Amino acid sequence: MRQEFLGHGASRGSVLGRARVRLPHVLEVAEEQIPAKRVEAEVERLHAAIATVRGEMVALRERLHGALVQEVGEFLDLHSLLLDDPELLQGLDELIRTGRYSADYALRLQRDRIASVFQAMDDAYFRSRVDDIDQVIGRVHAALHRHDNGMPGVAGEILVTDNVAPAEIAQLQAQGVMAIVTTTGSVLSHSAILARSLHLPLVVGASQAMQKINDGDVLAVDGASGRVILEPNADDLRAHRTRVRDLARERKQLHRLRREPTRTLDGVDIKLYANAESREDVAEAHALGAAGVGLYRTEFLFLQRNELPDEEEQFRVYRDVVLGMTGRAVTIRTLDLGADKADRTGLALRDEPNPALGLRGVRLSLARDGLLETQLRALVRASAYGPLRILLPMVSTREEIRTVRKRLKRVIEEVRAQGHETAEQIPLGAMIEVPAAAIALPAFVGSVDFLSIGTNDLVQYLLAADRNNEALTSLYTPLHPAVIRLIRDVIRQGNARGKPVAVCGEMAGDPHFAPMLLALGLTEFSLHPATLLELRHVIRQCDLAQLQARAAALLRARDRAAIVEWMEANRPA
């Protein structure tokens, strides 16, 4: 019987297939004791399952590149740390050897023990880590019962579940999952961002889906509108075929834009830069005709290793990025680590009560002896191979900019004195993601050469709303009057002082936001290469002068509904 569920479209794509329903991560394992002669074999079975999960996580990290590492890396790192936790591993062995429990039941007992400790903590951040414990334990439990051919049955199917972790997304796609439907989640979550990067259709917030859909049911999923249809009828199938044809036609049209300029209808050129984190990203950005790299993340050099990368290693990576863009500008962001992306070197704190407001970004670089200088030396040396800019994350004060500029000047002098070639000028910019920096910008805009607005953090700091907190899904939105006005103010102040301003957060990569950002005066976007051509297509249909003439009406909007109404009225035909 046909039923329709309306969720939120988080990643475009139209898919027809059979459902695979995955129940929430709950280990319902009956108590089972084993005879003494089976104990060591059971321990070996558990260790083999844990080794399998470790191998899968290593393989997943190697498969990821670019922004995917940034979005998934912190989850993989946390899961790896949990999997290597001596208390977890020793506790499991003890339960099997002393209690003579099966590996399955030992997993359940140990999960309950650790979860109870986390749940008893006063800090909400650590209480929220129970989900990660469940995912790690769930992975090991699944590995205990997995056949050699991996996870059978998911290829060609549509996963229906309560939620999906970022660390699962790429693995599910590799296993052949065609689309994902969740009953919870946000279109701005890490999982949604990753699904869009992988072009994996995703619908979130389809609240009744798990109650009504069963394994094997036929579903039609539209990742753009958020519609999920159970047992589609003839009209639904016809509409699905039409969407598939339209998407194929659109992809062909976008492919033709690879060498076309990003120029508005009234003849204004807009710069589209790429966010990158690997050679593959850089090559893709170059092939798509990006104006350059607007944000090159350096965190991957520091994650999943036990020692800090030295100057030579960093230099080679930065040099290759610059060479890969063949004369187009490359903006490299200094290290943006914090306790929420804890590395194994001990560089970032692991026990900060509120990592988002802790020692991270430029604060961490300035607090650790030699950290910033080593990175600056590598960057300065790489500048000899093409245009390179340095971007500082998490800036909140004028003093931070001035301190880094002094150190950069000293490093340039030292590197030149040692006989290395460098660029004559190396622009230094600041990310505007802390509200204080946006508000106090007039006081230090003269100290920087360019600005980059990081909307992901700016929105959550400005609205005091964690984008991964599902209870705040309706509150965390860039379509808030305060966000719109603050972005406008930053762009206006940068333009007034001749400082280029880009937006490098999720807003920049969403074509729906392009007319609004153009109206606010933005002429530089930095985004994941996956949506670059789509954004170029939309911008080429916009009349910049008309949009900017209508900006006053946008800035008068009092709420989200009024902003959405403005966007609908000014959407390109």
C-alpha positions in Angstrom: 0.0 0.0 0.0 1.4 3.4 -1.0 2.5 5.7 1.7 4.5 8.9 1.5 7.0 10.3 4.1 8.3 13.8 4.0 11.7 14.4 5.5 14.4 17.0 4.6 16.4 16.6 1.5 20.1 16.6 2.6 21.8 15.2 -0.5 20.4 15.3 -4.0 19.6 12.2 -6.1 16.7 10.1 -7.2 16.8 6.4 -6.3 14.4 3.5 -6.7 15.2 0.3 -4.7 14.4 -2.1 -1.9 14.7 -1.0 1.7 17.1 -2.4 4.3 16.0 -1.4 7.8 18.7 -1.1 10.4 17.5 -0.9 14.0 19.1 1.5 16.5 22.5 0.6 17.9 21.4 -1.5 20.9 23.0 -4.7 21.8 20.3 -7.2 22.8 22.5 -10.1 23.6 21.4 -12.9 26.0 23.7 -14.0 28.7 25.8 -16.9 27.6 28.6 -18.7 29.4 31.1 -21.0 27.6 33.0 -24.0 28.8 36.6 -23.6 29.9 38.0 -25.3 26.8 36.5 -22.6 24.6 37.8 -19.6 26.5 41.1 -19.0 24.6 39.4 -19.6 21.2 36.7 -17.1 22.2 39.4 -14.5 23.1 41.1 -15.1 19.8 37.8 -14.7 18.0 37.2 -11.4 19.7 40.7 -10.1 19.0 40.2 -11.1 15.3 37.0 -9.1 15.2 38.7 -6.1 16.7 41.6 -6.4 14.3 39.1 -6.5 11.4 37.4 -3.3 12.6 40.8 -1.6 12.9 41.7 -2.6 9.4 38.4 -1.3 8.1 38.9 2.1 9.7 42.5 2.3 8.3 41.2 1.4 4.8 38.4 4.0 5.1 40.8 6.7 6.1 43.1 5.8 3.1 40.1 6.0 0.8 39.0 9.4 2.0 40.6 12.6 0.8 40.0 16.3 0.8 37.2 17.7 2.9 36.1 14.2 3.6 39.1 13.7 5.9 38.2 16.9 7.7 34.6 15.9 8.3 35.1 12.2 9.0 38.6 12.3 10.5 37.6 13.4 14.0 35.1 10.6 14.2 37.5 8.0 12.9 40.1 9.3 15.4 37.8 9.1 18.3 36.6 5.6 17.3 40.3 4.5 17.0 41.1 5.8 20.4 38.1 4.0 21.9 39.1 0.8 20.1 42.7 1.0 21.5 41.5 1.9 25.0 43.3 -0.5 27.5 40.3 -0.4 29.9 37.9 -1.6 27.1 40.3 -4.3 25.8 41.4 -5.6 29.2 37.9 -5.6 30.5 36.7 -7.7 27.6 39.5 -10.3 28.0 38.8 -10.5 31.7 35.1 -11.0 31.2 35.8 -13.9 28.8 38.6 -15.5 30.8 37.2 -15.0 34.4 33.5 -14.8 33.8 33.6 -17.3 30.9 31.2 -15.2 29.0 30.8 -15.4 25.2 32.5 -12.5 23.3 29.0 -11.2 22.4 27.9 -11.0 26.0 31.2 -9.6 27.1 30.8 -6.8 24.6 27.4 -5.9 26.0 28.6 -5.9 29.6 31.6 -3.8 28.9 29.6 -1.4 26.8 27.1 -0.9 29.7 30.0 -0.4 32.1 31.7 2.3 30.1 28.4 4.0 29.0 27.3 4.3 32.7 30.6 6.1 33.5 30.1 8.6 30.6 26.4 9.1 31.4 27.2 9.9 35.0 29.5 12.8 34.0 28.3 16.3 34.5 29.7 17.5 31.1 27.2 17.2 28.3 30.0 16.7 25.7 31.2 13.5 27.3 27.7 12.3 27.9 27.1 12.6 24.2 30.1 10.3 23.5 27.9 7.3 24.4 26.8 7.2 20.7 30.4 6.7 19.7 30.8 3.9 22.2 27.7 2.2 20.7 29.0 2.6 17.2 32.4 1.1 18.1 30.9 -1.8 20.0 28.4 -2.3 17.2 31.2 -2.5 14.6 33.0 -5.2 16.7 29.8 -7.1 17.3 29.0 -7.1 13.6 32.6 -8.3 12.8 32.1 -11.2 15.1 29.3 -12.5 13.0 30.5 -11.4 9.6 31.2 -13.8 6.8 34.2 -13.5 4.6 32.2 -11.6 2.0 31.7 -8.7 4.3 28.2 -7.2 4.8 26.0 -9.1 2.3 22.7 -7.7 1.1 23.2 -4.0 1.3 24.5 -3.5 -2.3 21.7 -1.9 -4.4 19.5 -1.2 -1.4 18.3 1.9 0.4 19.3 2.0 4.1 16.5 3.1 6.5 17.8 3.8 10.0 17.5 6.1 13.0 20.7 7.9 12.3 24.0 7.4 10.5 27.5 8.5 11.7 29.9 10.3 9.4 32.4 7.5 9.8 29.8 5.1 8.2 28.8 7.1 5.2 31.8 6.4 2.9 31.9 2.8 4.0 28.2 2.3 3.2 28.6 3.8 -0.2 31.6 1.5 -0.9 29.4 -1.4 0.0 26.8 -0.4 -2.6 24.2 1.4 -0.6 22.2 3.5 -3.1 20.6 6.0 -0.7 20.0 6.6 3.0 16.8 7.6 4.9 17.1 8.5 8.5 14.4 9.4 11.1 16.5 12.0 12.7 19.4 14.3 11.7 20.0 17.7 10.2 20.8 18.8 6.6 23.7 20.7 8.1 25.2 17.8 10.1 28.6 16.3 9.4 26.9 13.2 7.9 24.9 15.4 5.5 27.9 17.3 4.4 29.8 14.1 3.7 26.9 12.6 1.8 26.8 15.6 -0.5 30.5 15.4 -1.1 30.1 11.7 -2.1 26.9 12.4 -4.2 25.1 9.8 -2.0 21.3 10.6 -1.8 20.2 11.3 1.8 16.9 12.2 3.4 16.9 13.1 7.1 14.1 13.6 9.5 11.6 11.2 8.0 10.2 10.5 11.4 7.7 7.7 10.7 9.9 5.8 8.2 11.2 3.1 10.6 7.7 2.4 11.9 6.1 1.8 8.5 8.9 0.5 6.3 10.1 -3.1 6.4 13.0 -5.0 4.8 12.4 -5.6 1.2 9.8 -2.9 0.7 10.2 -0.9 -2.5 11.1 2.8 -2.0 11.4 5.8 -4.2 13.7 8.4 -2.6 14.1 12.0 -3.8 17.2 13.4 -2.0 16.3 16.9 -3.2 12.8 17.3 -1.9 13.0 14.9 1.0 10.2 12.7 -0.3 10.2 9.0 0.4 7.5 6.9 -1.2 6.7 3.4 0.0 5.4 1.1 -2.7 5.3 3.8 -5.4 2.5 3.7 -7.9 2.6 4.3 -11.7 2.6 8.0 -11.4 5.4 7.9 -8.8 7.5 5.7 -11.1 6.9 8.0 -14.0 8.0 11.0 -11.9 11.1 9.1 -10.8 12.1 8.3 -14.4 11.7 12.0 -15.2 13.9 13.1 -12.3 16.6 10.6 -13.3 16.5 11.9 -16.9 16.6 15.5 -15.7 19.6 14.8 -13.4 21.5 13.1 -16.2 20.8 16.0 -18.5 21.9 18.4 -15.8 25.2 16.6 -15.3 25.9 16.8 -19.0 25.2 20.5 -19.0 27.4 21.1 -16.0 30.2 19.1 -17.5 30.3 21.7 -20.4 30.9 24.5 -17.8 34.3 23.2 -16.9 36.1 25.7 -19.1 33.4 28.4 -19.0 33.9 31.6 -16.9 31.9 32.2 -13.7 30.3 35.3 -15.0 27.0 36.9 -14.1 24.4 37.9 -16.6 25.5 41.5 -16.3 29.1 40.6 -17.0 30.7 40.5 -13.6 33.3 37.8 -13.0 33.0 35.9 -9.7 35.9 33.8 -8.3 35.2 30.2 -7.3 38.0 28.7 -5.2 38.2 25.1 -4.1 38.5 23.7 -0.6 41.1 21.0 -0.6 43.2 18.7 1.5 45.1 16.4 -0.9 46.7 16.2 -4.3 43.5 14.6 -5.6 41.5 17.6 -4.5 43.9 20.0 -6.1 43.9 18.0 -9.4 40.1 18.0 -9.4 40.0 21.8 -8.6 42.3 22.5 -11.5 40.3 20.3 -13.9 37.1 22.1 -13.0 38.6 25.5 -13.7 38.7 26.7 -10.1 40.3 30.2 -9.7 42.6 28.6 -7.1 42.5 26.9 -3.7 40.7 29.1 -1.2 41.2 26.8 1.8 43.8 24.1 2.0 43.5 22.2 5.3 46.7 21.1 7.0 45.2 19.0 9.8 45.6 15.7 7.9 49.4 16.1 8.3 49.0 15.9 12.1 46.3 13.3 12.6 46.7 9.5 13.0 50.4 9.8 13.8 52.5 9.7 17.0 54.9 12.6 16.1 54.7 16.0 14.6 55.5 16.5 10.9 58.8 18.2 10.5 59.5 21.2 8.3 60.7 19.2 5.3 57.6 17.0 5.2 55.3 20.0 5.4 57.3 21.9 2.8 57.0 19.1 0.3 53.3 18.9 0.7 52.7 22.6 0.5 55.1 22.9 -2.5 53.2 20.2 -4.4 49.9 21.9 -3.8 51.2 25.2 -5.2 52.8 23.4 -8.2 49.5 21.5 -8.8 47.6 24.8 -9.3 50.0 26.0 -12.0 50.1 29.6 -11.0 46.6 30.0 -9.5 46.5 31.3 -6.0 46.7 28.8 -3.1 45.5 29.7 0.4 46.8 27.4 3.1 45.3 27.5 6.5 47.6 27.0 9.5 46.8 24.1 11.8 43.2 24.0 13.1 43.3 21.3 15.7 41.5 21.2 19.1 40.3 18.7 21.7 37.4 17.8 19.4 39.9 16.7 16.8 42.5 15.3 19.2 45.6 13.9 17.6 48.0 11.2 18.9 51.0 13.5 19.3 49.6 15.0 22.5 49.6 18.4 20.8 45.9 19.1 21.4 44.3 18.8 24.8 42.0 15.8 25.3 40.1 16.8 28.5 38.8 20.3 27.7 35.3 20.6 29.1 34.2 22.6 26.0 36.5 21.9 23.0 34.6 24.2 20.6 35.6 27.1 22.9 39.0 25.9 23.9 42.6 25.8 22.8 42.3 25.4 19.1 43.2 27.1 15.8 45.7 30.0 16.1 45.4 29.8 19.9 47.0 26.4 19.9 49.6 27.3 17.3 50.7 30.3 19.5 50.6 28.2 22.7 52.9 25.4 21.6 56.6 26.3 21.3 58.0 25.9 17.8 54.7 24.7 16.2 53.8 27.8 14.3 57.4 28.6 13.4 57.9 25.2 11.8 54.7 25.5 9.7 55.6 29.1 8.7 59.1 28.1 7.6 57.6 25.3 5.4 55.0 27.7 3.9 57.5 30.5 3.3 59.8 28.0 1.4 56.8 26.8 -0.7 55.9 30.3 -1.7 58.9 30.3 -4.1 56.9 27.9 -6.3 53.8 30.0 -6.9 51.3 32.4 -5.4 50.7 31.3 -1.8 48.6 32.9 1.0 48.5 32.0 4.7 45.2 31.9 6.5 44.8 31.9 10.3 41.9 30.0 11.8 39.9 30.9 15.0 41.1 34.5 15.2 39.5 36.5 17.9 41.9 39.4 18.7 44.1 42.0 16.9 47.0 40.8 19.0 46.9 37.3 17.5 47.2 38.8 14.0 50.1 41.1 15.0 51.9 38.3 16.8 51.7 36.0 13.8 52.8 38.7 11.4 55.9 39.5 13.5 56.8 35.8 13.5 56.2 35.5 9.8 58.5 38.5 9.1 61.2 37.0 11.2 60.8 33.6 9.6 61.0 35.1 6.1 64.3 36.9 7.0 65.7 33.6 8.5 64.8 31.5 5.5 66.2 34.0 3.0 69.4 34.3 5.1 69.8 30.5 4.8 69.8 30.8 1.0 66.2 29.7 0.2 64.1 31.5 -2.4 60.8 33.0 -1.3 58.0 35.0 -2.7 58.5 38.8 -2.4 55.1 39.1 -0.6 53.2 36.4 1.3 49.6 37.7 2.1 48.4 36.9 5.6 44.6 36.5 6.2 42.2 35.8 9.0 39.2 33.5 9.2 36.2 35.3 10.5 34.4 32.6 12.4 34.4 34.0 15.9 31.7 36.7 16.4 34.1 38.9 18.3 36.4 39.1 15.3 33.5 40.0 13.0 32.3 42.8 15.4 35.8 44.1 16.1 36.9 43.9 12.5 37.4 47.6 12.0 40.1 47.5 14.7 42.3 45.0 12.9 41.2 44.8 9.2 44.2 46.9 8.4 46.5 44.2 9.8 45.4 41.5 7.4 45.6 41.2 3.6 42.4 39.2 3.0 39.5 37.7 4.9 37.7 34.4 4.8 34.3 33.9 6.5 34.0 30.4 8.0 30.2 30.2 8.2 30.0 26.8 9.8 31.5 27.9 13.1 30.3 31.5 12.8 26.7 30.4 12.8 27.0 28.1 15.7 29.0 30.6 17.8 26.7 33.5 16.9 23.5 31.5 17.6 24.9 29.5 20.5 23.7 26.3 18.7 25.7 23.2 18.1 25.1 22.1 14.6 25.3 18.4 15.6 22.7 18.7 18.3 19.5 17.4 16.8 17.4 19.3 19.4 18.7 22.5 17.9 18.2 21.7 14.3 15.6 24.4 13.8 17.8 27.0 15.5 21.1 26.2 13.8 20.7 27.9 10.4 22.6 30.5 8.4 19.1 32.0 7.5 19.0 34.0 10.7 18.8 37.8 10.4 21.8 38.2 12.7 23.9 35.9 10.5 22.9 37.7 7.3 23.7 41.1 8.7 27.0 40.1 10.2 28.2 38.5 6.9 27.1 41.7 5.1 29.1 43.9 7.6 32.3 41.8 7.1 32.0 42.0 3.3 31.3 45.7 3.4 34.3 46.5 5.7 36.6 44.3 3.7 35.6 45.9 0.5 36.0 49.4 2.0 39.6 48.7 2.9 40.4 46.8 -0.4 40.7 43.5 1.4 39.4 40.5 -0.6 36.6 38.6 1.2 35.6 35.0 0.6 33.1 32.6 2.2 34.5 29.2 2.8 31.8 27.4 4.9 28.9 25.2 3.7 27.0 28.3 2.6 29.5 28.9 -0.1 29.0 25.5 -1.6 25.2 25.5 -1.6 23.8 26.9 -4.8 20.6 27.9 -3.1 22.5 30.5 -1.1 24.4 32.0 -4.1 21.9 34.8 -5.0 21.7 35.9 -1.4 25.5 36.0 -1.0 25.9 37.9 -4.2 23.3 40.4 -3.0 25.3 40.9 0.1 28.4 41.8 -2.0 30.3 38.6 -2.1 32.4 38.0 -5.2 34.6 35.1 -3.9 33.4 31.6 -2.9 35.5 28.7 -1.6 33.8 25.3 -1.7 34.2 21.6 -2.1 34.9 20.8 -5.8 31.9 18.5 -5.8 29.5 21.4 -6.2 31.7 23.9 -8.0 30.1 23.4 -11.4 26.5 23.5 -10.0 27.4 26.8 -8.3 28.9 28.2 -11.5 25.7 27.3 -13.4 23.6 29.2 -10.9 25.8 32.3 -10.8 25.8 32.5 -14.6 22.0 32.9 -14.4 22.2 35.8 -11.8 22.1 39.5 -12.5 24.4 40.9 -9.9 23.2 44.5 -10.1 19.6 43.5 -9.7 20.4 41.3 -6.7 22.3 44.0 -4.9 19.5 46.5 -5.6 17.2 44.1 -3.7 19.7 43.6 -0.8 17.9 46.2 1.4 14.8 44.1 1.4 16.8 41.1 2.5 18.5 43.0 5.3 15.0 44.2 6.6 14.0 40.6 7.1 12.9 39.9 10.7 13.0 36.1 10.7 13.9 33.0 8.8 10.6 32.9 7.0 11.1 36.3 5.5 14.7 35.4 4.4 13.4 32.2 2.7 10.7 34.3 1.0 13.4 36.6 -0.4 15.4 33.7 -1.6 12.4 32.2 -3.4 11.6 35.5 -5.0 15.2 35.9 -6.3 15.9 32.3 -7.4 17.2 32.1 -10.9 14.7 30.8 -13.4 
